[in-house]
C-alpha cells in the first residue's frame, strides 16, 4: 500500500489533504520532497505518526535512541572503520552505520532508500550483510551530535554569518516545529514546554495535567527553534532579555489550533511554553460533556434559566473553570439575548458572542471593560476572573440590576468563595442577594479503558467505604478498577480527564448566615443542603462506576483539608 493510502486508512489524514500534498510534490519538479516531509511541514501529521506508518509500509523497525542506545555505542566505537560515514555525508543523508549483532552492518537512516546512500554502502560494506532501520529526524540529530562530538560548537559556529531569521526558515527547523506541534496534538497535550540546558534542550508535553514525554535535542539547534517559534508568534527574535507573549494559528495533526506563546529568558536561553487551544475544542463546550452528575446538571441549568444573579466557578489554575464557563455560555439563548465577555486572554472564540480582551497596559482593565460593556445593553456577562475589589463590586451591582453574571474565583471549595468576596470588601448582605450558587471543581484522570483491571472492594479505605454507603452506593453496583499501563496510554494507566464538582446553592439558610456578616467556611458548610456532595464524594461516584482510580479520589481535598488550608 502506498504511504498516502496507508495514512488515510489509519485515519491520520483525509484524501483532500493528501491530494494537496501530492500537487505540491509535483510542482517542485526534480527537487520534489517526499510526501511525508510535505505532510509534516504543513502540520498534518507528526514525525512519530509518519514513521509508525513507514515502518508498517517498508516492514522496517524504527530505531529509538533511548531504548536502543547500544546501537549508537557500537557506531561510536567503529567510527574509524571504512564503512563508517564521514561527518559531512552523515549529516547530508541523516544516517549512521553500526556493526550489527550478527557480524553484518546496520544502517540507521531517516530515509534508508536514498539511492546515493545505498550505492555508497555497497562499495564500502566489503560484502557484509546490510540491514536497515528507520529513525526520526529528531533522534538522528541527537545521535549525530553524539557521534561527531559537536556539542562544543557554539551557536555562532552553527549559524556562521547567517541571520537567525534565515535559520528559522530552514526546512529542517520548519519541520521540527511543525512535527512538535503535531506530536502535542496527537498526545492530547495542553502545553508544550521547551527548556534549554547547558548541552541540550528538552521538549516536554503536559498531558492530563502532568508533564511527560521528554525529548532531548542538541543545544545547537535551540536558537533556530526558538527563533522559529518567536517568528511565527509575531515576537521580536532579536530580543532575548525580556519576557514576551504572542500567539499564532496553525494546523497541527490536521486540527486547526490556536497557540499561545510565552517566552522568558533563563540562564541557558529562553524558555518557551506553548499553550495548545484546538479550535475544534468548541465541540466540547456542552454542559453534558463536563462530567456533571444528573442532579448537578439539573441545578446548573436551573441557575442559568434565571435572568439575573451571579454564578461562580471556583478552583485552582488548570481545574477546567474556563471550560465550564464556555459550556454555560454555549448553552445560553444567544439568538434572543446579548452575551458579552471580558477575558484575559480570550482562549476560545464562540460564535454569536461578543468577546473583549483586557489590555491593562493601555488602561482597559477588568473594571474599565465592565463599566464599558454595561453600556452595551448586555443580558449575560462573563468575567474571566474576579481579581480585585472593584471588579467584584461592579459584578455584584450588574447582577442586582437585572444582568446574569458568570465568573471564576481561586478558592479551595465552594463555601470559601463567599469568604473571599467578603474579604475583598463586598458587603455580605449583597452576596446573599446576588449569588445564585457556587460550583467548585477539579479535574481527575480517567482510567485507560484498554488496561484498567478490577479492584477488590475490600481494598477501599474504611472512611471512603463509609462515605460510599452514605452516598447510596452499594456492593451490587460496584465496578471499581485500578490503573496498570499499556501502549495505548503510554504506560500511565490513564487517558483523558473528567471534572468532579461540588454545588453550593444560595439557600434561605445560607442567606441568613451571610446576612449576619460574621461567618467562616465551616459556618457556611453547615448550611449545605440535603444531597450535597463534596469534591471527593463526587469523585467517589465515578470511581464506583469504574471511570477513575482510588488514588485520584484520595488526591482530592476533604472538608477537613479545606478547613485547615488558607482561603
C-alpha positions in Angstrom: 0.0 0.0 0.0 1.3 3.5 -0.9 2.2 5.7 2.1 -0.6 8.1 1.4 -3.2 5.3 1.3 -1.8 3.9 4.5 -2.1 7.2 6.3 -5.7 7.6 5.1 -6.6 4.1 6.1 -5.4 4.7 9.6 -7.3 8.0 9.9 -4.2 10.3 10.1 -5.1 12.4 7.0 -8.0 12.8 4.7 -7.9 12.5 0.9 -8.2 16.2 0.3 -5.0 16.9 2.4 -3.2 14.1 0.5 -4.1 15.5 -2.9 -2.8 18.9 -1.9 0.5 17.4 -0.8 0.8 15.4 -4.0 0.2 18.5 -6.0 2.9 20.4 -4.1 5.2 17.4 -4.7 4.5 17.6 -8.4 5.0 21.3 -8.6 8.6 21.0 -7.1 9.7 19.0 -10.2 13.1 17.3 -10.0 13.7 18.7 -6.5 10.5 17.5 -5.1 10.2 16.4 -1.5 9.0 13.1 -0.1 5.3 13.1 0.5 5.8 12.6 4.3 8.1 15.6 4.6 5.4 17.8 2.9 2.7 16.5 5.3 4.9 17.2 8.3 5.7 20.7 7.1 2.0 21.6 6.8 1.3 20.3 10.3 -1.0 17.5 9.0 0.9 14.7 10.8 3.7 14.4 13.4 7.0 12.8 12.6 6.2 10.0 15.0 3.0 9.2 13.1 4.8 9.3 9.8 7.5 6.8 10.9 4.9 4.5 12.5 3.3 4.2 9.1 6.6 4.0 7.2 7.6 1.1 9.5 4.5 -0.7 8.5 4.8 0.1 4.8 8.5 -0.8 4.5 8.5 -3.6 7.1 11.4 -2.0 8.9 11.9 -1.3 12.6 12.2 2.2 14.0 15.3 3.0 16.0 14.8 4.5 19.4 17.8 6.3 20.9 16.5 5.8 24.4 15.7 2.1 24.3 18.3 1.0 21.8 21.4 3.1 22.8 23.7 0.1 22.4 23.4 0.5 18.6 24.7 4.1 18.9 27.6 2.9 21.2 28.7 0.3 18.6 28.6 3.0 15.9 30.7 5.3 18.1 33.3 2.6 18.6 33.6 1.9 14.8 33.9 5.5 13.5 37.4 4.7 12.1 36.2 1.7 10.1 36.0 2.0 6.3 32.2 1.6 6.2 31.6 4.5 8.7 30.0 7.6 7.2 32.2 10.7 7.2 30.5 13.6 9.2 29.6 15.6 6.0 27.8 12.6 4.4 26.2 11.5 7.7 24.7 15.0 8.1 23.7 15.3 4.4 21.9 11.9 4.4 20.9 11.9 8.1 22.2 8.4 8.7 24.9 6.4 10.5 26.2 2.9 10.3 26.8 0.5 13.1 28.1 -3.1 13.3 25.1 -5.5 13.8 24.9 -8.3 16.3 25.2 -11.0 13.5 28.5 -9.6 12.1 26.7 -7.6 9.5 26.1 -3.8 9.2 23.2 -1.9 10.4 22.1 1.3 8.6 20.1 3.7 10.7 18.7 6.5 8.5 15.8 8.9 8.1 15.5 7.6 4.6 17.3 4.3 4.1 16.0 4.1 0.4 18.2 7.1 -0.7 20.0 5.9 -3.9 23.3 7.7 -3.1 23.4 6.3 0.4 22.7 2.7 -0.9 25.4 3.0 -3.6 28.0 4.4 -1.1 27.4 1.5 1.4 27.6 -1.2 -1.4 31.1 -0.1 -2.2 32.1 0.3 1.5 30.5 -2.7 3.1 33.0 -5.3 2.0 30.3 -7.8 1.2 28.9 -7.8 4.7 25.1 -8.3 5.0 23.3 -4.9 5.3 20.2 -4.3 7.4 18.2 -1.1 7.7 16.4 0.7 10.4 14.3 3.9 10.2 14.9 6.8 12.6 13.1 10.2 13.1 15.0 13.4 12.3 14.9 14.3 16.0 16.5 11.0 17.1 19.1 11.2 14.3 20.1 14.8 15.1 20.8 13.8 18.7 22.7 10.7 17.5 24.9 12.6 15.1 25.6 15.2 17.8 26.9 12.4 20.0 28.9 10.6 17.2 30.7 13.7 15.9 31.1 15.5 19.2 29.7 18.7 18.1 28.3 19.6 21.5 31.2 22.0 21.9 30.2 24.1 18.8 28.9 27.5 19.6 25.6 28.9 18.3 27.7 31.3 16.2 29.7 28.5 14.7 26.5 26.8 13.6 25.0 29.8 12.0 28.2 31.5 10.9 27.2 34.8 9.4 23.6 33.6 8.6 20.8 35.6 10.1 18.6 34.0 12.8 15.6 34.8 10.7 17.0 32.7 7.8 17.9 29.9 10.2 14.3 29.9 11.4 13.0 29.4 7.9 15.3 26.5 7.0 13.3 23.4 6.1 14.6 21.1 8.9 13.7 23.8 11.6 10.2 24.3 10.0 9.6 20.6 10.0 10.9 20.3 13.6 8.5 22.9 15.0 5.6 21.6 12.9 6.2 18.0 14.0 6.5 19.1 17.6 3.1 20.8 17.5 1.5 17.8 15.7 3.0 15.5 18.3 1.5 17.6 21.1 -1.9 17.3 19.3 -1.5 13.5 18.9 -0.8 13.2 22.6 -3.7 15.5 23.6 -1.3 17.9 25.3 -2.5 21.2 26.7 1.0 22.7 26.8 4.4 22.1 25.2 7.5 23.2 27.3 10.8 23.9 25.6 13.5 24.1 28.2 17.2 24.9 27.3 20.0 23.4 29.2 23.8 23.7 29.0 24.4 21.0 26.4 20.9 20.2 25.1 17.3 21.3 25.3 14.2 19.4 26.4 10.7 19.3 24.9 8.0 18.1 27.4 4.3 17.7 26.8 1.7 18.4 29.5 -0.8 15.5 29.1 -3.8 15.0 31.5 -2.3 17.6 33.9 1.2 16.0 34.2 4.4 16.7 32.2 5.8 13.7 30.3 7.2 12.5 27.0 10.6 14.3 27.5 12.6 14.7 24.3 16.3 15.8 24.4 17.8 17.6 21.4 21.2 19.1 20.7 21.6 22.6 22.1 23.0 23.8 18.8 19.5 23.6 17.2 17.9 25.6 20.0 18.4 29.1 18.8 16.9 28.3 15.4 13.9 26.5 17.0 13.3 29.4 19.5 13.6 31.9 16.6 11.1 29.9 14.5 8.6 30.0 17.3 9.1 33.7 18.0 8.9 34.5 14.3 5.5 32.8 13.7 4.2 34.2 17.0 5.0 37.8 16.0 7.6 38.3 18.6 11.0 40.2 18.4 13.5 37.4 17.6 16.4 39.8 18.5 15.1 40.5 22.0 16.4 37.9 24.4 16.5 39.8 27.7 12.8 40.4 28.3 9.7 38.1 28.6 7.5 38.2 25.5 4.0 36.8 24.8 2.4 36.1 21.5 0.1 33.8 19.6 -0.4 32.2 16.2 -2.8 29.9 14.4 -1.6 26.7 12.8 -2.7 23.3 11.7 -1.4 20.6 13.9 -2.1 16.9 13.1 -4.8 18.1 10.8 -6.6 20.2 13.5 -6.8 24.0 13.4 -5.1 25.1 16.5 -4.6 28.5 18.2 -1.2 28.5 20.0 -0.4 31.0 22.9 3.3 31.5 23.3 5.1 32.7 26.5 8.9 33.2 26.3 11.0 34.0 29.4 14.8 34.5 29.4 16.7 31.9 31.5 20.3 31.1 32.4 20.8 28.8 29.4 18.5 30.6 27.0 14.8 31.5 26.5 12.4 29.0 28.0 9.2 28.8 26.0 5.7 27.4 26.8 3.2 26.8 24.0 -0.5 26.5 25.1 -2.4 24.5 22.5 -6.0 25.6 22.0 -7.6 23.4 19.3 -10.4 25.3 17.6 -12.4 22.1 17.3 -12.5 22.1 21.1 -15.6 24.2 21.0 -17.4 20.9 20.3 -16.6 20.1 23.9 -18.4 23.1 25.2 -21.5 21.2 26.2 -22.8 21.0 29.7 -23.5 17.3 29.4 -19.8 16.7 28.4 -18.2 18.1 31.6 -18.7 15.1 33.8 -21.6 16.7 35.7 -23.8 14.2 37.5 -27.5 14.4 36.7 -28.5 16.4 39.8 -25.7 18.9 39.3 -26.6 19.3 35.6 -30.3 20.0 36.6 -29.3 22.5 39.2 -26.9 24.4 36.9 -29.5 24.6 34.1 -31.9 26.0 36.7 -29.5 28.7 37.6 -28.8 29.6 34.0 -32.5 29.9 33.3 -32.7 32.8 35.8 -32.4 36.3 34.2 -30.1 37.7 36.8 -27.7 36.8 39.6 -24.1 35.6 39.8 -22.9 32.1 39.2 -19.4 31.5 40.4 -17.0 28.7 39.4 -14.0 28.1 41.7 -10.9 26.0 41.7 -7.1 26.2 41.2 -5.4 27.0 37.9 -6.0 24.2 35.4 -9.1 22.8 37.0 -11.3 23.5 34.0 -13.1 26.6 35.2 -12.9 28.3 31.8 -14.3 25.2 30.0 -17.3 25.2 32.4 -18.0 28.9 31.7 -17.7 28.5 28.0 -20.1 25.5 28.1 -22.5 27.6 30.2 -22.3 30.4 27.5 -22.8 27.9 24.7 -26.0 26.8 26.4 -27.3 30.4 26.5 -30.0 31.5 24.1 -27.8 33.8 22.1 -30.5 34.3 19.5 -32.7 36.3 21.8 -30.2 37.6 24.3 -27.0 39.7 24.2 -23.9 37.9 25.6 -20.7 39.8 26.3 -17.4 38.5 27.9 -14.4 40.2 29.4 -11.3 37.9 29.4 -7.6 37.9 29.8 -6.8 36.3 27.4 -9.7 35.2 25.1 -8.9 31.5 24.9 -11.7 30.4 22.5 -13.9 32.4 20.2 -17.6 31.5 20.4 -20.0 32.3 17.6 -22.7 34.8 18.4 -20.9 36.1 21.5 -19.0 39.4 21.7 -15.7 38.9 23.5 -13.4 41.6 24.8 -9.7 41.2 25.6 -8.4 43.0 28.6 -5.4 45.3 27.9 -4.2 46.6 31.2 -1.2 48.4 29.7 -3.5 50.9 28.0 -6.0 51.2 30.9 -8.5 48.6 29.5 -8.6 46.6 32.8 -11.4 44.4 34.0 -13.2 47.2 35.9 -12.9 49.6 32.9 -14.1 46.9 30.5 -17.0 46.0 32.7 -18.1 49.7 33.0 -17.9 50.0 29.2 -19.9 46.8 28.4 -22.7 47.7 30.9 -23.5 50.5 28.4 -23.8 47.9 25.6 -27.1 46.6 26.8 -26.0 43.1 27.8 -28.2 40.3 29.2 -25.4 37.9 30.2 -21.9 38.9 31.2 -19.0 36.6 31.6 -16.0 37.9 33.6 -12.8 35.7 33.1 -11.8 36.2 36.8 -12.8 38.4 39.7 -9.3 39.6 40.8 -9.9 42.7 42.8 -12.5 44.6 44.9 -13.6 46.9 42.1 -14.3 44.1 39.7 -16.2 42.2 42.4 -18.4 45.3 43.3 -19.2 46.0 39.6 -20.2 42.4 39.1 -22.5 42.5 42.2 -24.1 45.7 41.0 -24.6 44.3 37.5 -26.4 41.2 38.9 -28.6 43.3 41.1 -29.6 45.5 38.1 -31.0 42.6 36.0 -27.9 41.0 34.4 -26.8 37.4 34.6 -23.1 37.3 35.5 -20.8 34.3 35.3 -17.2 34.4 36.7 -14.4 32.5 38.4 -12.5 32.7 41.7 -9.5 30.9 43.0 -10.7 29.2 46.2 -10.4 25.7 47.7 -14.1 24.9 47.8 -17.5 26.4 47.2 -18.1 27.8 50.6 -14.8 29.7 50.6 -15.9 31.8 47.6 -18.3 33.8 49.9 -15.5 34.4 52.4 -13.1 35.5 49.6 -15.6 38.1 48.3 -16.3 39.3 51.8 -12.6 39.7 52.3 -12.5 41.8 49.1 -14.9 44.2 50.7 -18.2 43.1 49.3 -21.0 43.6 51.9 -22.3 40.1 53.0 -26.0 41.2 52.5 -25.2 41.9 48.8 -23.7 38.4 48.5 -26.9 36.9 49.9 -29.0 38.9 47.4 -26.9 38.4 44.3 -25.1 35.0 44.2 -27.3 32.1 42.8 -24.7 29.5 43.7 -21.1 28.4 43.6 -19.5 25.5 41.7 -16.2 24.2 42.9 -14.4 21.8 40.6 -11.2 19.8 39.9 -10.1 17.6 37.0 -9.2 14.0 37.7 -7.8 11.4 35.3 -9.9 8.8 33.5 -8.7 5.2 33.6 -7.4 3.8 30.3 -10.2 1.5 29.1 -7.6 -0.8 27.4 -5.7 -1.8 30.5 -7.6 -1.0 33.7 -8.1 -4.0 36.0 -10.8 -4.7 38.6 -10.1 -3.6 42.2 -11.5 -5.6 45.1 -14.0 -3.8 47.3 -12.0 -4.8 50.4 -9.1 -2.6 49.3 -11.1 0.6 49.7 -10.2 2.5 52.9 -12.9 2.3 55.6 -13.6 6.1 55.5 -14.3 6.0 51.8 -16.3 2.9 52.1 -18.5 4.6 54.8 -18.8 7.7 52.6 -20.0 5.4 49.7 -22.6 3.9 51.9 -23.9 7.3 52.9 -24.0 8.4 49.3 -26.2 5.4 48.4 -23.5 3.3 46.7 -23.9 -0.5 47.2 -21.8 -3.6 46.7 -24.1 -4.7 43.9 -23.3 -1.7 41.7 -19.6 -1.6 42.4 -17.3 -1.6 39.3 -14.1 -0.1 40.8 -10.9 -0.6 38.8 -7.2 0.2 39.1 -4.6 1.6 36.7 -1.9 -0.5 35.2 -0.5 0.9 32.0 -0.2 -0.1 28.3 0.9 1.2 24.9 -2.4 3.0 24.4 -1.9 5.2 27.4 1.9 5.4 27.1 2.2 3.4 30.3 0.4 5.9 32.5 -2.7 3.9 33.1 -4.9 6.9 32.3 -6.2 8.6 29.2 -8.1 11.9 29.4 -9.7 13.7 32.3 -13.1 14.3 33.7 -14.5 17.0 36.0 -15.6 16.5 39.6 -17.8 19.1 41.2 -19.5 20.4 44.4 -22.5 22.6 44.1 -23.5 25.0 46.8 -26.8 26.8 46.1 -27.6 30.0 48.0 -30.4 28.6 50.1 -32.5 30.5 52.6 -30.4 29.1 55.5 -27.2 30.2 53.7 -28.6 33.7 53.1 -29.5 34.1 56.8 -25.9 33.1 57.7 -24.4 35.5 55.2 -26.7 38.4 56.3 -25.3 38.2 59.9 -22.0 39.2 58.5 -19.7 37.1 60.6 -19.0 33.7 59.0 -16.3 31.2 58.1 -16.2 28.4 55.5 -17.0 26.0 58.3 -20.1 28.0 59.2 -21.3 28.1 55.6 -20.7 24.3 55.2 -23.2 23.8 58.0 -25.8 25.2 55.6 -25.2 22.6 52.9 -28.5 21.4 51.6 -29.6 17.7 51.6 -27.8 15.8 48.9 -24.7 18.0 48.9 -21.6 16.2 47.8 -18.0 17.3 48.3 -15.4 17.0 45.5 -14.2 13.8 47.0 -17.6 12.3 47.3 -18.4 13.3 43.7 -15.2 11.6 42.5 -16.2 8.5 44.6 -19.3 8.1 42.3 -17.0 8.0 39.3 -14.7 5.5 40.9 -17.6 3.3 41.8 -18.6 3.2 38.1 -15.0 2.3 37.1 -14.2 5.7 35.4 -11.3 6.7 37.7 -9.0 5.2 40.2 -8.8 5.2 44.0 -5.6 7.4 44.1 -7.4 10.0 42.0 -10.2 10.1 44.6 -7.8 10.3 47.5 -5.9 13.2 45.9 -9.0 15.5 46.3 -9.4 17.7 49.3 -11.7 16.6 52.1 -13.7 19.1 54.2 -11.1 18.8 56.9 -8.2 19.6 54.5 -10.1 22.7 53.2 -10.7 23.9 56.8 -7.0 23.7 57.6 -5.8 25.5 54.5 -5.7 29.2 53.9 -8.6 30.7 51.9 
